[in-house]
Structures are given as structure tokens and as C-alpha cells.
Amino acid sequence: MDRFVKRLSATPTLSTSTSTISSGMDTPPPSPAEQPPEKKKKSSVKIKAVPPIRDTSVDWKNRLTLSEDNEVGFLNSQEEFENLYSEGPPTPSSSSTFLMPSRKTESPLFTVRMEIFHHLQVKHPFVEFNFDTMESTSQYKDLMAVWNAHFKKYEKSDAWKAACPPGITIIHENQPVGVKFDGGRLFYKVRKVGDKFNWNEGSGSKCKSENCGDKRILGEFCRKHAIVKREILLIRDVADLEKINIAIVHPQARKTKFNDLNINATLGGSSYDRTSISKYIANSPTAWFVIEKRWEYLPEESVKMFQSLEIQMSLMVSLHNSVTTEPMEQIHFINSDITTNEGNLAEVKKGLELNDMWFGIGDDDNSLNFAQSPYRPTNFSNTLPFVYVGDNNEGGYRFGEDHAVFRTSVIKGARGHATQITTMQGVDPKNIHQVFQSNYTTSTTEEMLQNAKEVETLGHQSVVVAQMLEMKSVNGNNVYNLAEKFTHYDSGWDGAIFHDLVVMMTGKEIVVKKDKFKTVS
């Protein structure tokens, strides 16, 4: 994890680059203005020809940057700002997107491997083969040696004959499939009627990892076994001069590192499936992201680290916004759906401490419990938005918010929503309690709904923090999260409610060290 900083400078210094990175940090790729002109195909992404005019009355230098221990520079002139838009995002290319096999039918690769499996069973009836491990057998290796020799014999004289090893015919969806084993790798290609067969276009290959049935994506391997690391990127929208808008994104792995141009193309296309980013771009058509920080991990590990960074940033933005006094210092974290099921909470704890924001366990406090929550008003109405919590008596907790239509609920005397039964599976109805509702005599229904959503998120965060600190529940079990994600709100932090939710859950006080993102000049 890294320390996150915000640069603060009263007087801009002229520069000709989008960002300036000190030597201690990975240098991001050049800005769009520094890229050579490209011939671009027509794009479905609409780019305005004229960028918005910079409002010089705004202290736009108050912009969040995140790095290890070094500052990141900013746009310093209207000319620079216009140059940023001069190129615009290019049409997504094949280098930034990966075709995925259809999920409706089996892939050609699956068909090829299944035919090989059947061939081995017929040829060696006294050997017991397992489809998932057949590549480890001597019989499979011998067969591939035969295929390789056959391919080498005919590859220059007859490409299709070279792709049809003896003793096996492979058909996928009524079309013949050519195969070859060359350089230790299995290749395949569906032959279309009327086409002259060659391996130049439309062919595929299996991941080189033994017994892996996935298609090659990067180098000689699939995404799971790829040596190429997958990037996690911290990005900032430099087109919005009124707010600090940041996001953490996790694009698919690629052979070369992302730069500003291709990350904008990727996020604006259909290959990046994150609703919060898509909504932001739809509502901000002039958005242009620059990469402020990058992390690189092997594909499987990157998922855990992405979730860890999302959890950490959600907590940090909540704490930062709760202590800032100037609107220009407020941070908008674009990621709204924070997934938690694979996050490494030890890394989250370490990252918070590096940024002088941390949580600690305080004294015993048994004065509160969920059944008599002080945030459930005496004039509680089950027809208005409220927050509930359920526990499974084994340390697992889950918070929820209710504002849907009337129907019979698992909560006695309450109404529920469509997800309530499924989200509370495994929880005894007597362990589900209404814990929060705004006073409807002083709040509108819309305000009550927003407050309920924010307190629900506080509940999820309280469970995450209690689990991170390895706290025990009031029943003596290790606290853990039954929910797999929560919704982030930039300005929903309420220290008193957060404290009391932890007390009701664990019987312990919680100590919170809040601070702003560090500022450097």
C-alpha cells in the first residue's frame, strides 16, 4: 500500500506537460498532447471540439494527487488544457480489448480437447484418462509428437492436410477444425466453407500451461497463467476543474502498460464493465482521465489488491471529507460499488496507517445493543426508510436498508424489499433488528432515504473495520462480514453512529484517527 498525498500550491508555475513525476515514482506515459498524430477510425465516443474554458477565478491547484512520497504536477494553462483535448480518446483497438468466447456454446478449443480425450480413450482402452489431467500422460505427449511430425511433413505442401493429423476428425458446429502442435503449443482454427485454409488469421491456441483448457490471451498463456502483470490504476478527471474526481480501475491485462490515451479508450468502450465508471462518463461527456498512480500484480493477486485499494480509498475519502472545511477540498470517489469478499484487510490496515488514518480498539462498553438501538426513534414507522442489521450468532453481520413496497417481512412488524430474504439467508429472524431511522417529523422522505443509505454503508464499514481489527462479537466470535459489497458515499460519515454500531456489535469502544489527505507544496 502507498501513502496518498494532495498537492497544494497557491501560484501555478508554467509547464508544457500534463503531469510531472519525481524520480521516486513510476513515470506515467506522456499526455495526449505529446502523443504523435494518429489516423483514427470513426468512434462512437463523442468528443467536443472545443474544451471548456478554464475558470481562472477558481483555485484549481487544490487537486488531489496520489503517489508514494512524491508530488504529481497539474495542468497550468488554458493552452495546456486545450492541448489535452487535441487528440481525444482513440477508437478502442484490438490491443486494448480481448475477445471472449461465447458462453452460449462450447468453444472450438473445448471441442478440440474433447476430441483428443475421446481419441485417447479409444486408442488406449486399458488406460483410465481424466479430461482435466490428460495432458500429463505419456499417451497425450506421444500423440502430440505425432501431430507435430505430421504438421512439419506437410506444412509447406498442403496447409489443410498438415492441419488434419491422421486418425482424428474434429467438427465444431458443423464446420471442420484444423489443428497443429508446434513449439510445444496446441493451435486450432475453424475452416469456413469456401475459404483457403491458412494459419495467418482467425486461428487460436491453448494456454501453454499443462492441463489448462483456456485460450491463450497474453504471450503463450491465458490470463490466469500469464506472466504479464495486470495493472490497477488510480486515475483523475482533469476536465472537471470544480471538483476532485478520482477512481481506481482494474482493466484487463495487456502486453504494454496503459497510458492516458488507451485507458480513456478502454473506459469509454464496452470492454470495461463497471457501472459507476460508465455512469460517470455518460454524465460527464468531456471527462478525460490521467493516470496518477499504477500498481502491478499477477492476474489472480490483482483482484485481491484491487478490492483492498477500493476499501481503503472508500474509508480514506469518508474520513477526509468529514474533516475538510472547504468545498474545493472535498473528494469525489467515483467507485460506488465496493466489493469486499476478496479484499486483504491486513493490507487495508497497513495502507490506512501509512496515511495517518487508523482505527483502534478502546475500552469495554456494554451500554448499547442492537435490540434497543438509540437510533430507532420512538415514533418509528415501518412504511418509511430504515436500516436493519442481522447476525448469525457466529460473528457474521450484515446491514441492509429498506424503502420498498409493502409486503410480509422477516422482521416482525416491518415491511421488506425484494432482496431482504436472500440477503438474510442463514440469519434467524429474531436476530434481525431495526437500528436506524431519521425522524420523519423533521425530514422529508427523500432525506430519510438518503440518510438510511448512508447509515447502511456506515454499518458495512463498521463490520469491515471490526474484522480488520480482529475484534470479537458480543457473543465471543470473530467478527466477519456477511455482505460481499457496499455502496460508497463521499459525505456520509457520522463518527457517533459508526462508534455506536461497533459498540453494539462488539461491546468495545472504537478509536478513530481522522485526517486529511497529506498536502505537499
N, C-alpha and C positions, 0 to 999 in steps of 0.2 A: 504494500500500500504506500501511497505517497502523501506528502504534505501539500495542501492546496493553498494557493495564495491569490490575492486580488491586488492588482497594481492600482495605485492611486497617485496621480500626478496632476498638479494644477495647471501647468503650462505645457502644451503639446510641443514636441520637437519634430521638425520636418523630417520626413523619411520617404523613401520611394518603394518601400516594401510593405506587404500586408502585415507581416509579423517578424519580430526579431527574437531569436532564441539564443541564450547564452550557451557556452560550450558544454556546460554540465548536463544539458538536456538533449534528447534526440531532436535533430533539426527536422521540422516538418517540411514537406515538399514546397516548392515555390508557389506563390499565389497565382490565381488565374491570369493576372496582368503580365506575369513573367513567362507564361507558357507560350510556345510558338503557335502561330495560327494553325488551325486545323480545318480540314474540309469536313463539314458536319452534315449528316443526313437530317431530314426533317424530323423534328422531335415533337412529341406530344406535350412536352413541358413548355408552358408559355413563359417567356421572359420579356419583361418590359424593356423597350429600347433605351429609355431614359431612367436612370436610377433616381430614387428620391433625393431631394435636396437636403444636405446636412443642415440641421438646426444648430447654428453656432452659439445660440444662447444657452444650450444645454451643456452641462459639464459631462460630456460623453467619455471623458477619461476614466470615470468611475465604472470600469468594466471588469467583471470577474475574469481572472485567468487562473489556470491550474497547472502546476508544474511540480517538479521535485523540490528544488530550492531556488529556482531562478524565475525571473520575470519573463513575460511574453509581451511583445510590443503590440501596438494598435495602429489602425489607420489614422493618419494625421492630417489629411487634407481632403477637400472636396474632389480634387483631381484624382487622388488615390482611390477614393471611394468609387468614383466613376470607372476607374481602370479595373476595379474588382468586378464590375459588371460587364466589361468589354467583351469577355469571352462567353460568359454564361455557361451553364451546365451542358455538356455534350449529350448526344443521344447515347443511352447505355449500349455498350458493345458486348461482344461475346467474352471479352476479357474480364468484365465485371459482373457477369451473370452466368449461372450454371444451369444447364437443362437438367430437369429431374425426370426420371422415368415415370410413366403413367402408373397411377395407383389402381386404375380400373382393371387392368390386365397384368399378367405376369410379364416381366421384361424379357427381351431377347436373350440377355445374359442368363437369366434363370432357366429359360428353355434349353440353352446350350449346356448348362451344368447338369440339368436333369437328364438330358440325353446321354451325357457322359456317364452319369451314375447308372442308368439303365444298361448301357453298353458294358460297363464293368461287371454288373451283376450277371449278364448273360454269358460273357466270356469267361468269367471265373465263378461258376455256380457254387463252389465249395468255400468261397471266401465271403465272410459277412462284412459288407460295406455299410458305412454310415454316411449319409449325404453330407453332413456337416464337417466330416473329417476325412473324406475320401482322398483329398489331395496329399495327405501324409503317407498314403500307402505306396508300396513299391509298384503295384499294378498301375496306379494312376501315373506315376512318374515314367514307367515304361511306355505307356500309351502316348504320353506327351512327347517322348523321344521319337516314337514312330511318326507322329504328326509333324514334328519338326523336320525329320528327314524327308517326308513326303513333300512338304512345302518347299524345301530347298531344291528338290529334284525338278519341280515343275514351275517354280515362281517366274522364270523368265520366258518360258514357252507357252504356258496356258494358265492365266491367273485364276480362272474359276476351277480348273482341275486341281491346282495347288491348294485351293480353299476347300476341297472335298476329300478329306482323308478316307482311306479305304475302310469299309465295314460299318460306316455310320452315315445316316442321312438325317439332317436336322431341319425341321419345318417349324416356323413360328408364324401363327396367324395366316396359314395357307401360303406362306412365302418361304423359299429356301434360304438357309443361312449358311454362309461360308465361314470357316474357322481356320485359324492357324496358331501354332505355338512357336514363338520366335523370341529369342533373347530372354528366355525364362518367363515369358508372359503369354497369356491366352487372349487372342484377338477374335472378334466376330463382326460380321456385317450381314444384314438382311439384303438379299438381292431382289430388286424390284423388276417386274416383268418389262422386258424390252431394253433394260439398261445394260451397258457393257460393264462387266464387273472389274472393279479395281479397289485398292485399299486407301486411295487418297482422300476420299470424302465419305462421311456417313458411317465410318467404322467405329467400333468401341473396343474397350479392353477391360479385363478383370483386374481388380486390385492385385498387386503383386504379393501381398501378404498371404501366406499359405492358409487355405481353408476360409478365406474371406470371400463372400459371394457378392460383394458390392462392386459397382462400376468405378473404374479409375476416374478421378477428378483432378487431382493435383500431382504432377510428375508421374510416378508409376503407381500411386496409391489412391485409395478412397479418402474421404475427409477424415474418417476415423483413424486411419493409419498413416495419414500424411505427415511427413517430416516438416512440411511448411507450417509455420505457426499461424494462428488466427489472431487477428487484431481486435482489440477493444479500443474505441476512440472516444475521447472527450471532445465534443465539438461545441462551437458557439456561433450563434447567428449574428453576423456583423452588420446585417442590413437594418436591424432594429436598433435605433440609437436611443430609444426611450427606456428600454429595459435590458436587463442582463438575462439572456435566454441561453441555457446550456442543456446539453443532453449527453447521455452515454449510449453509444450504439455498438452493435456487435454484428457487423456484416460478415457474410460468408468468406471463408479463406480464399486467398488468391496468391498467385506466384510472386507478384510485386506488391510493395506497400501502397496503401491508399494515399492519394493526395487530395487536395481540396476539390479539384475538378471531378474526379471519379467518385468521391464519396457523395457529392451532391447529385450526380447522375444516378448512383445506386439508391439513395434515399428517395429520390423522386420517381423511381421506377417501381415495378411490381415485385421485384425480387426481394425487397426488404419488407417483411411483414410485421410491422409494429404499428398498431393503431394510433398511438399517441403521436408518433412522428408524422404519419400520414395526415392526421387532423391538423397538426401544426402547419405543415406545408400547404395544405388546402386553404387554411385561413390566412396564411402569410405567403402569397404567391411570389413575392420578391425576396423571400428568405435565401440567404447564402451563408453556408456553414464553412467555418475554417477549423482545422484540426489544431487543438491546443495541447493535447497530450495523447500518447498512444501506449498501450501495453500489448505484449505479445505472449501467447501461451499456445501450447499444443491444443488441438481442437477440443478434446474432451475436458481438459482442465480449464479451458477458456470459458465454458458455460458456468462453472462454479465461480470463477473470478468475476465474470460479468454480473452475476446476481449479487455477489459480495459488494461490488462497487456501487450497484444500484441501491442496496440497503444503506450503505454508508453515506452516499450522497443525499438520500432522502432524509436521513436523520440530521446530517450536517446543514442542509438547506433549511429544515424546520427550525433548528436551533439558531442558525444565523439570522433568519428573518424575524425571530422572536425578540432579538436584542438590537436590531438596527432601527435607527430613528428616521433616516432619510429614505424617501421613496425610491430614489435612484440607486440606493444600496440593496434594495430587495432583489432577490434572485428567483427567476422562474426556472424550475427544473422540469423540462418537457416530458421526461419519462413519467407517466402517470400510473401504469400498472407495474408494481414492484413485485417480482417473483422471488420467493424465499426458500423454496423446498430444497435447493441445492447450494445455497449460499454458505460460505465458510465464515461463521460468526467470529472465530478467532482472528481472522484477517480483518473483519469489520472493527473489532475492538482495537486492534493494533492501529488501524487507519484513523480512528477517532482520536486516539491518544496522541498520535503524531500531529494532529491539528488542534491540540489543546481543547478538545471536546470529549468528555468522557462521562461514564456512569459508574457509580459505586454503591455498595450495599451499606445501608445505615443500621440504626438500632431496631430492636423488635418493636412492632406496633400491631396490636391485635384489636384496635378500636373500630375497625371497619370490616364489613363483609358485603359480598355481592347481594345477598338476600335483602339487606337493608341499606341499599346504596343511597348515600346522601344526595345523589344527582337524579334520583327518581322523585319527582315532585308529588306532593300530596294530592294535587288535582290532576294526576296522570290520566291521559286519555289514550286508549289503545286504537283510536282512529287517526292519530297524528304520528308523525315520525318519531321513532325512539331507537335506542341502542340496547341490544341484549348480549349476554355472554353465556356460553355453555362450557362445562368442563366434564371430562370423562372419569374423574376420580383417580386418574393415573398420572396427573401432571399436565395433561393436554388441555389447552384453552383455545377457544375461537370466539371472536366477536362478530356481530352482524348488525345491520341496520334495516329497519322495517318501515316502509312507507307505502306498501302496495294495497290492492283492493282487499275488501273483507273476505275472509274465509276462515274455516276452523284451523287453529294453530296448535303446535305442540306446546306453546306457552299458555298456561292456564289464564283465561280471561283476555288473551291478546289476539290480534289478528296477525297473519303471517304473509310472507310473499313466496313466490314460486320456488325459490331456491332454499327456503328455510329448512325443509325436511332433509334435503340432500346434504346441506352444509352441516347439519347437526346429527348426521348418522353416527351411531356409537355413543351418543350422549343421552343419558337418562333425562326425560322431560323435567324431573324435579330438580335437576342441576342446571336448568336454563333460567336465567333471571334477567328482568328488565333493569338496566343500570343507569340509563340516562334519558332525559327528555327536557327540552327547553320549555320554559313557561309560556304557554300559549296565550296568556293574557298580556304579555309584553312583547311577543314575537309573532311575525307573520308566518304562515305555513311554509313559505319559501325559506325564510330564515331558520325555521325549525329543521327543515330538511337538510340544509347546508351544515348546520351545527351538528346534526346527528351523523352525517357522513364524516365530518372531521373528527368527531369523538370515536367513531368506529375505527378510523385509522390510528388514533391515539391508542386504542385498545390493542390493535395488532402490533403497533410499535412497542407497547409495554410488554407484550409476550416475547417479542424478539429480543428486547433488552434483557429481560429476566432470564431467558435461555442463554443469551450471550454471557451473562454473569454467573451461569450455573446455579441459579437460585432454586430453592425448594418451594413447592406449593404449600399451602396451609395444611395439606394432608401429608406432607413429608416426602412427596415425589419430586423428581427433577422436572422443572417446568419445560414444556416444549410446545411448539406451535402446531395446531391442527389445521390452520389455514395455509394455503400454498402461495398466496399473494395478497397484497393490499393496495389500496389506491393512495397515491401521494397527493398531499395538498401543501402548497407553498406556505400558507399562513394559518394553518390550523393548530399550531402548537399551543397547548394550555398546560403549563407546568403543574398547577394544582391538581387538575384532573388526572394527568399522567401519574403523578406521585400517588394519588389515592387508588388508582387502578392497580398499581404494583402492590400497594399495601394490602388491598382486598385479595389479591392473588397469592401473595407470599407471606403476609404477616411481617414484612420488613419494610423499613424506610428505604427510599431510593435517593441517592445524592446525584445531582446533575450539574456538570460543569459546562456552562454555555459560553460561547464566544462567537465572534465574527470570523469570517474567513480572514486569514492573515493578509495584511496590506504591506506592500513594498513600494518604495518610491523609485 
